[in-house]
């Protein structure tokens, strides 16, 4: 499959990530259908895409987009609560969250959904997961399209951040890797290739940041420096835009993905 073959993109999950990916895709000219569990969730996502601080309307107000471009983009966007409405999509991007337990992601839930989707969506379609940590081969294993299953990890907020980690398995075909790279570029993103490895260890960004954060927290716990001074040292000494320790203090949960 080539980029010109992608006429319709299905997105699983209408949360922060799903909505941001959808916004990027419709502005790039793709027809997008976003699926979530309730009409209320879908309506909230649409309002966010239009009216949030980084929504399309704000882009028009700043002169980034025209009103005509906004209208055309929104005409390419639909929502649904029915999984069968994704059956004709050329590409599925999974961006579901973790559920009621508060976790960022839920692997078992993703496996269940991919298995269900594999039976519904046309066989030639490509599946991509926006997971920030899970081994892609494990997710692909529940489907019959391992050669068309790939990782496409965008960072939050997806409509602003430029990086896309393209995680390839041993079984995925070269044309699918190229497809996701070309799709990312068409949405104004910069893709980097990452080899899939077992163990749910994450990819480039989260592995490097995780290591830095663990060491930074260790420095604070050993009484060597305060969290504020560690953050200041990294921002001024290494020109990081933000320090490795969340503002809530050592060990506080971060919103980065």
Long-range contacts (C-beta under 8 A, 24 or more apart in sequence): 1-90, 1-124, 1-126, 1-148, 1-175, 1-176, 1-179, 2-175, 2-178, 2-179, 2-182, 3-179, 3-182, 3-183, 3-186, 5-90, 6-30, 6-90, 6-91, 6-179, 6-183, 7-31, 7-90, 8-32, 8-33, 8-88, 8-89, 8-90, 8-91, 9-33, 9-89, 9-90, 9-91, 9-92, 9-93, 10-34, 10-35, 10-86, 10-89, 10-91, 10-92, 10-93, 10-121, 11-35, 11-92, 11-93, 11-94, 11-95, 12-36, 12-86, 12-92, 12-93, 12-94, 12-95, 12-96, 12-113, 12-117, 13-94, 13-95, 13-96, 13-97, 14-41, 14-42, 14-44, 14-45, 14-79, 15-41, 15-45, 15-95, 15-96, 15-97, 16-156, 16-157, 16-158, 17-95, 17-97, 17-130, 17-154, 17-156, 17-158, 17-257, 18-45, 18-93, 18-95, 18-96, 19-45, 19-48, 19-49, 20-154, 20-156, 20-157, 20-158, 20-159, 20-160, 21-93, 21-95, 21-130, 21-154, 21-158, 21-159, 22-49, 22-77, 23-49, 23-55, 23-56, 23-158, 23-159, 24-154, 24-158, 24-159, 24-187, 24-188, 24-189, 25-187, 26-73, 26-74, 26-76, 26-77, 27-56, 27-65, 27-69, 27-73, 27-159, 27-187, 28-186, 28-187, 28-188, 29-76, 29-186, 30-76, 31-76, 32-76, 32-77, 32-78, 33-77, 33-78, 33-79, 33-80, 33-85, 33-86, 33-89, 34-77, 34-78, 34-79, 34-80, 35-79, 35-80, 35-81, 35-82, 35-83, 35-85, 35-86, 36-79, 36-81, 37-81, 38-81, 39-79, 39-81, 42-79, 42-80, 42-81, 43-79, 45-79, 46-77, 46-79, 49-77, 50-74, 54-157, 54-159, 54-160, 83-116, 83-117, 83-120, 84-120, 86-117, 86-120, 86-121, 87-120, 87-121, 87-122, 88-122, 89-121, 89-122, 89-125, 90-124, 90-125, 90-126, 91-125, 91-126, 91-127, 91-128, 91-179, 91-183, 92-117, 92-121, 92-125, 92-126, 92-127, 92-128, 93-128, 93-129, 93-130, 93-152, 94-127, 94-128, 94-129, 94-130, 94-131, 95-130, 104-132, 104-257, 105-131, 105-132, 105-133, 105-134, 107-134, 107-138, 107-139, 107-200, 110-134, 110-139, 111-138, 111-139, 111-142, 114-139, 114-140, 114-142, 114-143, 115-142, 115-143, 117-143, 118-142, 118-143, 118-144, 118-145, 124-148, 126-150, 126-176, 126-179, 126-180, 128-152, 128-180, 130-154, 132-202, 132-203, 132-206, 132-257, 133-200, 133-201, 133-202, 133-203, 133-206, 134-200, 135-196, 135-197, 135-198, 135-199, 135-200, 135-201, 136-167, 136-168, 136-169, 136-196, 137-169, 137-170, 137-171, 137-196, 137-198, 138-198, 138-200, 140-169, 140-171, 140-172, 146-171, 146-172, 147-171, 147-172, 147-173, 147-176, 148-172, 148-173, 148-176, 150-176, 150-177, 150-180, 151-194, 151-196, 151-203, 152-180, 152-183, 152-184, 153-203, 153-205, 154-189, 155-205, 155-256, 155-257, 156-255, 156-256, 156-257, 162-188, 162-189, 162-190, 163-189, 163-190, 163-192, 163-205, 164-189, 164-190, 164-191, 164-192, 165-191, 165-192, 165-194, 165-203, 165-204, 165-205, 166-191, 166-192, 166-193, 166-194, 167-194, 167-195, 167-196, 167-203, 168-193, 168-194, 168-195, 168-196, 169-196, 170-196, 206-256, 206-257, 209-244, 209-256, 212-244, 213-244, 213-245, 213-254, 215-244, 216-243, 216-244, 216-245, 217-245, 217-250, 217-251, 220-245, 220-250, 221-250
